[in-house]
Amino acid sequence: MERHLIWLLTDYPARYPAERASGNTEKTSVCFWYSHVLDGGSNCSTVVILRDAGLSYAGLFRLIETAADLLAKQLANSYRPSTLCELVNSGLRTMAYW
């Protein structure tokens, strides 16, 4: 069976957390929407937190591409990604949120 999946970066990367009172955490969040035919074609989203200390614009987008590749790999293996995760050491770590 051929597997079809679609990932879409939904918006420009945003500082994480967004509250100004938190100060500079040197982190950025990106939100991806995805659809997968094995999941009934439903649309879901995943937010990935990236550590961006000292990165250039191009470096940040390389991290975004890495995150998208890792998420696509999870879906290709019929694993539904978590709603919130962080890119750590070239892997995705699930994060809890309140």
A tleap script that builds the chain and sets N, CA, C and O, in Angstrom:
source leaprc.protein.ff14SB
mol = sequence {
  NMET GLU ARG HIE LEU ILE TRP LEU LEU THR
  ASP TYR PRO ALA ARG TYR PRO ALA GLU ARG
  ALA SER GLY ASN THR GLU LYS THR SER VAL
  CYS PHE TRP TYR SER HIE VAL LEU ASP GLY
  GLY SER ASN CYS SER THR VAL VAL ILE LEU
  ARG ASP ALA GLY LEU SER TYR ALA GLY LEU
  PHE ARG LEU ILE GLU THR ALA ALA ASP LEU
  LEU ALA LYS GLN LEU ALA ASN SER TYR ARG
  PRO SER THR LEU CYS GLU LEU VAL ASN SER
  GLY LEU ARG THR MET ALA TYR CTRP
}
set mol.1.N position { 0.834 -1.165 0.000 }
set mol.1.CA position { 0.000 0.000 0.000 }
set mol.1.C position { 0.889 1.241 0.000 }
set mol.1.O position { 1.818 1.355 0.800 }
set mol.2.N position { 0.595 2.146 -0.891 }
set mol.2.CA position { 1.336 3.397 -0.940 }
set mol.2.C position { 0.836 4.320 0.165 }
set mol.2.O position { -0.369 4.433 0.393 }
set mol.3.N position { 1.761 4.974 0.843 }
set mol.3.CA position { 1.389 5.873 1.935 }
set mol.3.C position { 1.517 7.307 1.465 }
set mol.3.O position { 2.524 7.691 0.870 }
set mol.4.N position { 0.504 8.082 1.733 }
set mol.4.CA position { 0.511 9.496 1.374 }
set mol.4.C position { 0.433 10.322 2.643 }
set mol.4.O position { -0.396 10.064 3.515 }
set mol.5.N position { 1.293 11.305 2.737 }
set mol.5.CA position { 1.210 12.213 3.858 }
set mol.5.C position { 1.616 13.591 3.403 }
set mol.5.O position { 2.394 13.746 2.461 }
set mol.6.N position { 1.089 14.585 4.072 }
set mol.6.CA position { 1.352 15.966 3.722 }
set mol.6.C position { 1.725 16.714 4.997 }
set mol.6.O position { 1.025 16.627 6.006 }
set mol.7.N position { 2.836 17.453 4.943 }
set mol.7.CA position { 3.232 18.328 6.052 }
set mol.7.C position { 3.215 19.748 5.540 }
set mol.7.O position { 3.633 20.009 4.412 }
set mol.8.N position { 2.743 20.656 6.343 }
set mol.8.CA position { 2.684 22.060 5.965 }
set mol.8.C position { 3.109 22.895 7.156 }
set mol.8.O position { 2.513 22.801 8.230 }
set mol.9.N position { 4.133 23.711 6.973 }
set mol.9.CA position { 4.523 24.663 7.997 }
set mol.9.C position { 3.473 25.762 7.980 }
set mol.9.O position { 3.310 26.448 6.970 }
set mol.10.N position { 2.760 25.937 9.088 }
set mol.10.CA position { 1.570 26.767 9.068 }
set mol.10.C position { 1.811 28.261 9.189 }
set mol.10.O position { 0.948 29.055 8.813 }
set mol.11.N position { 2.947 28.654 9.700 }
set mol.11.CA position { 3.180 30.072 9.911 }
set mol.11.C position { 4.677 30.292 10.064 }
set mol.11.O position { 5.461 29.343 10.096 }
set mol.12.N position { 5.053 31.543 10.156 }
set mol.12.CA position { 6.450 31.877 10.378 }
set mol.12.C position { 6.859 31.432 11.783 }
set mol.12.O position { 6.033 31.478 12.695 }
set mol.13.N position { 8.105 31.005 11.984 }
set mol.13.CA position { 8.557 30.619 13.325 }
set mol.13.C position { 8.328 31.745 14.341 }
set mol.13.O position { 8.506 32.922 14.027 }
set mol.14.N position { 7.931 31.366 15.560 }
set mol.14.CA position { 7.637 32.342 16.617 }
set mol.14.C position { 8.506 32.050 17.842 }
set mol.14.O position { 8.855 30.899 18.104 }
set mol.15.N position { 8.847 33.091 18.581 }
set mol.15.CA position { 9.610 32.926 19.816 }
set mol.15.C position { 8.842 32.029 20.777 }
set mol.15.O position { 7.611 32.037 20.788 }
set mol.16.N position { 9.564 31.257 21.582 }
set mol.16.CA position { 8.925 30.377 22.558 }
set mol.16.C position { 9.566 30.585 23.917 }
set mol.16.O position { 10.793 30.597 24.012 }
set mol.17.N position { 8.795 30.748 24.955 }
set mol.17.CA position { 7.362 31.038 24.921 }
set mol.17.C position { 7.104 32.456 24.442 }
set mol.17.O position { 8.010 33.289 24.431 }
set mol.18.N position { 5.890 32.724 24.053 }
set mol.18.CA position { 5.554 34.006 23.439 }
set mol.18.C position { 5.439 35.153 24.440 }
set mol.18.O position { 5.509 36.319 24.051 }
set mol.19.N position { 5.265 34.840 25.714 }
set mol.19.CA position { 5.109 35.880 26.722 }
set mol.19.C position { 6.405 36.646 26.899 }
set mol.19.O position { 7.464 36.047 27.083 }
set mol.20.N position { 6.329 37.959 26.846 }
set mol.20.CA position { 7.517 38.804 26.985 }
set mol.20.C position { 8.168 38.659 28.362 }
set mol.20.O position { 9.387 38.787 28.474 }
set mol.21.N position { 7.400 38.401 29.390 }
set mol.21.CA position { 7.931 38.306 30.755 }
set mol.21.C position { 8.899 37.133 30.919 }
set mol.21.O position { 9.690 37.115 31.862 }
set mol.22.N position { 8.845 36.166 30.023 }
set mol.22.CA position { 9.707 34.992 30.149 }
set mol.22.C position { 11.149 35.291 29.737 }
set mol.22.O position { 12.044 34.490 30.007 }
set mol.23.N position { 11.381 36.424 29.093 }
set mol.23.CA position { 12.735 36.747 28.640 }
set mol.23.C position { 13.128 35.910 27.433 }
set mol.23.O position { 12.320 35.151 26.896 }
set mol.24.N position { 14.374 36.058 27.017 }
set mol.24.CA position { 14.858 35.332 25.848 }
set mol.24.C position { 15.273 33.922 26.248 }
set mol.24.O position { 16.244 33.744 26.984 }
set mol.25.N position { 14.548 32.926 25.769 }
set mol.25.CA position { 14.862 31.529 26.073 }
set mol.25.C position { 15.718 30.900 24.981 }
set mol.25.O position { 16.131 29.747 25.100 }
set mol.26.N position { 15.987 31.658 23.914 }
set mol.26.CA position { 16.725 31.161 22.749 }
set mol.26.C position { 16.055 29.932 22.144 }
set mol.26.O position { 16.708 28.992 21.692 }
set mol.27.N position { 14.715 29.980 22.155 }
set mol.27.CA position { 13.925 28.906 21.560 }
set mol.27.C position { 12.904 29.507 20.609 }
set mol.27.O position { 12.447 30.636 20.785 }
set mol.28.N position { 12.561 28.723 19.600 }
set mol.28.CA position { 11.582 29.106 18.595 }
set mol.28.C position { 10.579 27.970 18.456 }
set mol.28.O position { 10.945 26.800 18.574 }
set mol.29.N position { 9.321 28.306 18.208 }
set mol.29.CA position { 8.313 27.278 17.962 }
set mol.29.C position { 7.861 27.342 16.505 }
set mol.29.O position { 7.773 28.417 15.910 }
set mol.30.N position { 7.580 26.185 15.956 }
set mol.30.CA position { 7.010 26.086 14.615 }
set mol.30.C position { 5.838 25.111 14.689 }
set mol.30.O position { 5.898 24.100 15.389 }
set mol.31.N position { 4.784 25.427 13.964 }
set mol.31.CA position { 3.597 24.578 13.957 }
set mol.31.C position { 3.450 23.950 12.576 }
set mol.31.O position { 3.499 24.636 11.555 }
set mol.32.N position { 3.269 22.643 12.567 }
set mol.32.CA position { 3.049 21.904 11.329 }
set mol.32.C position { 1.638 21.336 11.344 }
set mol.32.O position { 1.169 20.862 12.379 }
set mol.33.N position { 0.968 21.381 10.217 }
set mol.33.CA position { -0.278 20.651 10.018 }
set mol.33.C position { 0.062 19.446 9.172 }
set mol.33.O position { 0.939 19.504 8.310 }
set mol.34.N position { -0.639 18.352 9.424 }
set mol.34.CA position { -0.425 17.187 8.578 }
set mol.34.C position { -1.716 16.431 8.362 }
set mol.34.O position { -2.668 16.532 9.136 }
set mol.35.N position { -1.715 15.674 7.292 }
set mol.35.CA position { -2.833 14.814 6.940 }
set mol.35.C position { -2.250 13.490 6.474 }
set mol.35.O position { -1.249 13.463 5.758 }
set mol.36.N position { -2.869 12.407 6.877 }
set mol.36.CA position { -2.344 11.085 6.536 }
set mol.36.C position { -3.516 10.183 6.179 }
set mol.36.O position { -4.470 10.076 6.949 }
set mol.37.N position { -3.458 9.534 5.022 }
set mol.37.CA position { -4.577 8.710 4.577 }
set mol.37.C position { -4.808 7.521 5.496 }
set mol.37.O position { -5.946 7.067 5.622 }
set mol.38.N position { -3.775 7.002 6.138 }
set mol.38.CA position { -3.967 5.872 7.040 }
set mol.38.C position { -4.687 6.278 8.318 }
set mol.38.O position { -5.140 5.425 9.081 }
set mol.39.N position { -4.789 7.572 8.548 }
set mol.39.CA position { -5.491 8.093 9.716 }
set mol.39.C position { -6.822 8.705 9.282 }
set mol.39.O position { -7.331 9.624 9.923 }
set mol.40.N position { -7.369 8.195 8.204 }
set mol.40.CA position { -8.651 8.679 7.716 }
set mol.40.C position { -8.583 10.043 7.051 }
set mol.40.O position { -9.616 10.660 6.790 }
set mol.41.N position { -7.370 10.520 6.773 }
set mol.41.CA position { -7.216 11.812 6.129 }
set mol.41.C position { -7.510 12.987 7.043 }
set mol.41.O position { -7.670 14.118 6.582 }
set mol.42.N position { -7.580 12.715 8.350 }
set mol.42.CA position { -7.871 13.816 9.278 }
set mol.42.C position { -6.686 14.772 9.344 }
set mol.42.O position { -5.541 14.376 9.127 }
set mol.43.N position { -6.976 16.028 9.644 }
set mol.43.CA position { -5.933 17.043 9.771 }
set mol.43.C position { -5.573 17.204 11.244 }
set mol.43.O position { -6.453 17.341 12.094 }
set mol.44.N position { -4.291 17.186 11.538 }
set mol.44.CA position { -3.793 17.322 12.901 }
set mol.44.C position { -2.640 18.317 12.890 }
set mol.44.O position { -2.162 18.718 11.829 }
set mol.45.N position { -2.203 18.709 14.076 }
set mol.45.CA position { -1.079 19.635 14.137 }
set mol.45.C position { -0.085 19.198 15.197 }
set mol.45.O position { -0.425 18.506 16.156 }
set mol.46.N position { 1.147 19.620 14.994 }
set mol.46.CA position { 2.232 19.373 15.932 }
set mol.46.C position { 3.053 20.647 16.036 }
set mol.46.O position { 3.421 21.239 15.021 }
set mol.47.N position { 3.342 21.070 17.265 }
set mol.47.CA position { 4.225 22.199 17.512 }
set mol.47.C position { 5.575 21.642 17.918 }
set mol.47.O position { 5.666 20.797 18.808 }
set mol.48.N position { 6.628 22.123 17.259 }
set mol.48.CA position { 7.990 21.682 17.565 }
set mol.48.C position { 8.765 22.880 18.103 }
set mol.48.O position { 8.759 23.957 17.507 }
set mol.49.N position { 9.431 22.679 19.235 }
set mol.49.CA position { 10.264 23.708 19.849 }
set mol.49.C position { 11.707 23.461 19.412 }
set mol.49.O position { 12.214 22.344 19.507 }
set mol.50.N position { 12.353 24.513 18.935 }
set mol.50.CA position { 13.730 24.428 18.443 }
set mol.50.C position { 14.629 25.326 19.284 }
set mol.50.O position { 14.234 26.440 19.630 }
set mol.51.N position { 15.820 24.868 19.616 }
set mol.51.CA position { 16.807 25.710 20.289 }
set mol.51.C position { 17.585 26.415 19.183 }
set mol.51.O position { 18.222 25.772 18.349 }
set mol.52.N position { 17.522 27.745 19.190 }
set mol.52.CA position { 18.081 28.493 18.063 }
set mol.52.C position { 19.205 29.442 18.457 }
set mol.52.O position { 19.481 30.394 17.728 }
set mol.53.N position { 19.855 29.210 19.579 }
set mol.53.CA position { 20.911 30.109 20.062 }
set mol.53.C position { 21.997 30.296 19.004 }
set mol.53.O position { 22.649 29.339 18.586 }
set mol.54.N position { 22.176 31.543 18.584 }
set mol.54.CA position { 23.260 31.875 17.668 }
set mol.54.C position { 23.088 31.401 16.240 }
set mol.54.O position { 24.033 31.480 15.455 }
set mol.55.N position { 21.922 30.916 15.880 }
set mol.55.CA position { 21.728 30.422 14.515 }
set mol.55.C position { 21.415 31.551 13.553 }
set mol.55.O position { 20.753 32.528 13.905 }
set mol.56.N position { 21.897 31.399 12.349 }
set mol.56.CA position { 21.518 32.313 11.275 }
set mol.56.C position { 20.125 31.923 10.787 }
set mol.56.O position { 19.583 30.892 11.184 }
set mol.57.N position { 19.564 32.745 9.936 }
set mol.57.CA position { 18.269 32.460 9.323 }
set mol.57.C position { 18.316 31.096 8.612 }
set mol.57.O position { 17.405 30.282 8.759 }
set mol.58.N position { 19.371 30.862 7.854 }
set mol.58.CA position { 19.512 29.589 7.126 }
set mol.58.C position { 19.648 28.423 8.102 }
set mol.58.O position { 19.093 27.350 7.864 }
set mol.59.N position { 20.376 28.623 9.189 }
set mol.59.CA position { 20.537 27.566 10.185 }
set mol.59.C position { 19.220 27.189 10.840 }
set mol.59.O position { 18.951 26.012 11.078 }
set mol.60.N position { 18.392 28.199 11.132 }
set mol.60.CA position { 17.077 27.943 11.713 }
set mol.60.C position { 16.227 27.121 10.756 }
set mol.60.O position { 15.547 26.188 11.183 }
set mol.61.N position { 16.252 27.447 9.480 }
set mol.61.CA position { 15.442 26.700 8.531 }
set mol.61.C position { 15.972 25.291 8.292 }
set mol.61.O position { 15.202 24.401 7.927 }
set mol.62.N position { 17.249 25.073 8.487 }
set mol.62.CA position { 17.769 23.692 8.446 }
set mol.62.C position { 17.189 22.888 9.607 }
set mol.62.O position { 16.845 21.718 9.437 }
set mol.63.N position { 17.075 23.506 10.790 }
set mol.63.CA position { 16.445 22.818 11.925 }
set mol.63.C position { 14.976 22.512 11.638 }
set mol.63.O position { 14.482 21.436 11.975 }
set mol.64.N position { 14.284 23.462 11.017 }
set mol.64.CA position { 12.877 23.245 10.660 }
set mol.64.C position { 12.753 22.075 9.687 }
set mol.64.O position { 11.856 21.244 9.828 }
set mol.65.N position { 13.637 22.008 8.716 }
set mol.65.CA position { 13.624 20.885 7.767 }
set mol.65.C position { 13.903 19.563 8.474 }
set mol.65.O position { 13.287 18.547 8.154 }
set mol.66.N position { 14.821 19.571 9.425 }
set mol.66.CA position { 15.119 18.360 10.186 }
set mol.66.C position { 13.884 17.909 10.959 }
set mol.66.O position { 13.551 16.724 10.965 }
set mol.67.N position { 13.206 18.852 11.611 }
set mol.67.CA position { 11.987 18.525 12.356 }
set mol.67.C position { 10.932 17.932 11.423 }
set mol.67.O position { 10.305 16.927 11.759 }
set mol.68.N position { 10.731 18.544 10.257 }
set mol.68.CA position { 9.744 18.032 9.298 }
set mol.68.C position { 10.105 16.624 8.834 }
set mol.68.O position { 9.224 15.776 8.695 }
set mol.69.N position { 11.379 16.369 8.595 }
set mol.69.CA position { 11.812 15.027 8.181 }
set mol.69.C position { 11.535 13.997 9.273 }
set mol.69.O position { 11.077 12.892 8.982 }
set mol.70.N position { 11.811 14.353 10.528 }
set mol.70.CA position { 11.569 13.427 11.645 }
set mol.70.C position { 10.078 13.167 11.835 }
set mol.70.O position { 9.679 12.035 12.109 }
set mol.71.N position { 9.257 14.196 11.694 }
set mol.71.CA position { 7.809 14.014 11.803 }
set mol.71.C position { 7.287 13.137 10.673 }
set mol.71.O position { 6.441 12.271 10.895 }
set mol.72.N position { 7.785 13.358 9.470 }
set mol.72.CA position { 7.368 12.545 8.323 }
set mol.72.C position { 7.758 11.080 8.525 }
set mol.72.O position { 7.011 10.175 8.154 }
set mol.73.N position { 8.916 10.860 9.106 }
set mol.73.CA position { 9.365 9.487 9.380 }
set mol.73.C position { 8.432 8.805 10.376 }
set mol.73.O position { 8.112 7.627 10.221 }
set mol.74.N position { 7.992 9.542 11.401 }
set mol.74.CA position { 7.053 8.970 12.364 }
set mol.74.C position { 5.749 8.579 11.683 }
set mol.74.O position { 5.223 7.492 11.925 }
set mol.75.N position { 5.229 9.452 10.838 }
set mol.75.CA position { 3.986 9.131 10.136 }
set mol.75.C position { 4.155 7.979 9.162 }
set mol.75.O position { 3.262 7.145 9.021 }
set mol.76.N position { 5.300 7.929 8.489 }
set mol.76.CA position { 5.549 6.845 7.542 }
set mol.76.C position { 5.567 5.489 8.247 }
set mol.76.O position { 5.273 4.456 7.644 }
set mol.77.N position { 5.918 5.511 9.529 }
set mol.77.CA position { 5.930 4.285 10.329 }
set mol.77.C position { 4.621 4.103 11.100 }
set mol.77.O position { 4.564 3.354 12.075 }
set mol.78.N position { 3.567 4.799 10.648 }
set mol.78.CA position { 2.229 4.726 11.231 }
set mol.78.C position { 2.197 5.137 12.695 }
set mol.78.O position { 1.386 4.630 13.469 }
set mol.79.N position { 3.068 6.042 13.069 }
set mol.79.CA position { 3.091 6.567 14.431 }
set mol.79.C position { 2.571 7.995 14.398 }
set mol.79.O position { 3.061 8.816 13.623 }
set mol.80.N position { 1.590 8.296 15.229 }
set mol.80.CA position { 1.049 9.658 15.277 }
set mol.80.C position { 1.937 10.517 16.181 }
set mol.80.O position { 2.102 10.201 17.360 }
set mol.81.N position { 2.505 11.588 15.649 }
set mol.81.CA position { 3.364 12.459 16.456 }
set mol.81.C position { 2.587 13.131 17.583 }
set mol.81.O position { 1.373 13.316 17.498 }
set mol.82.N position { 3.310 13.490 18.640 }
set mol.82.CA position { 2.673 14.187 19.752 }
set mol.82.C position { 2.289 15.599 19.323 }
set mol.82.O position { 2.747 16.091 18.292 }
set mol.83.N position { 1.463 16.230 20.106 }
set mol.83.CA position { 1.000 17.582 19.810 }
set mol.83.C position { 2.089 18.614 20.059 }
set mol.83.O position { 2.141 19.638 19.378 }
set mol.84.N position { 2.963 18.349 21.036 }
set mol.84.CA position { 4.036 19.271 21.385 }
set mol.84.C position { 5.308 18.476 21.614 }
set mol.84.O position { 5.328 17.540 22.414 }
set mol.85.N position { 6.374 18.851 20.909 }
set mol.85.CA position { 7.645 18.160 21.091 }
set mol.85.C position { 8.800 19.140 20.887 }
set mol.85.O position { 8.614 20.255 20.398 }
set mol.86.N position { 9.985 18.697 21.271 }
set mol.86.CA position { 11.179 19.524 21.142 }
set mol.86.C position { 12.235 18.749 20.366 }
set mol.86.O position { 12.428 17.551 20.575 }
set mol.87.N position { 12.909 19.451 19.475 }
set mol.87.CA position { 14.008 18.847 18.724 }
set mol.87.C position { 15.245 18.867 19.622 }
set mol.87.O position { 15.766 19.931 19.955 }
set mol.88.N position { 15.703 17.680 20.006 }
set mol.88.CA position { 16.852 17.543 20.897 }
set mol.88.C position { 17.801 16.498 20.314 }
set mol.88.O position { 17.416 15.353 20.078 }
set mol.89.N position { 19.051 16.914 20.087 }
set mol.89.CA position { 20.071 15.983 19.572 }
set mol.89.C position { 19.586 15.201 18.349 }
set mol.89.O position { 19.732 13.979 18.299 }
set mol.90.N position { 19.027 15.877 17.393 }
set mol.90.CA position { 18.548 15.284 16.134 }
set mol.90.C position { 17.425 14.274 16.334 }
set mol.90.O position { 17.243 13.377 15.511 }
set mol.91.N position { 16.681 14.414 17.410 }
set mol.91.CA position { 15.520 13.569 17.666 }
set mol.91.C position { 14.402 14.401 18.251 }
set mol.91.O position { 14.632 15.522 18.705 }
set mol.92.N position { 13.184 13.862 18.245 }
set mol.92.CA position { 12.032 14.568 18.792 }
set mol.92.C position { 11.686 14.001 20.165 }
set mol.92.O position { 11.520 12.792 20.325 }
set mol.93.N position { 11.580 14.887 21.151 }
set mol.93.CA position { 11.227 14.494 22.513 }
set mol.93.C position { 9.843 15.064 22.817 }
set mol.93.O position { 9.619 16.263 22.655 }
set mol.94.N position { 8.917 14.215 23.256 }
set mol.94.CA position { 7.569 14.661 23.610 }
set mol.94.C position { 7.635 15.562 24.837 }
set mol.94.O position { 8.351 15.279 25.797 }
set mol.95.N position { 6.878 16.647 24.787 }
set mol.95.CA position { 6.802 17.584 25.907 }
set mol.95.C position { 5.385 17.564 26.464 }
set mol.95.O position { 4.420 17.369 25.725 }
set mol.96.N position { 5.271 17.768 27.766 }
set mol.96.CA position { 3.957 17.912 28.397 }
set mol.96.C position { 3.596 19.389 28.383 }
set mol.96.O position { 4.474 20.249 28.441 }
set mol.97.N position { 2.343 19.672 28.309 }
set mol.97.CA position { 1.889 21.057 28.386 }
set mol.97.C position { 0.652 21.108 29.255 }
set mol.97.O position { -0.063 20.117 29.396 }
set mol.98.N position { 0.409 22.257 29.831 }
set mol.98.CA position { -0.710 22.423 30.762 }
set mol.98.C position { -1.770 23.278 30.169 }
set mol.98.O position { -2.791 23.528 30.810 }
savepdb mol mol.pdb
quit
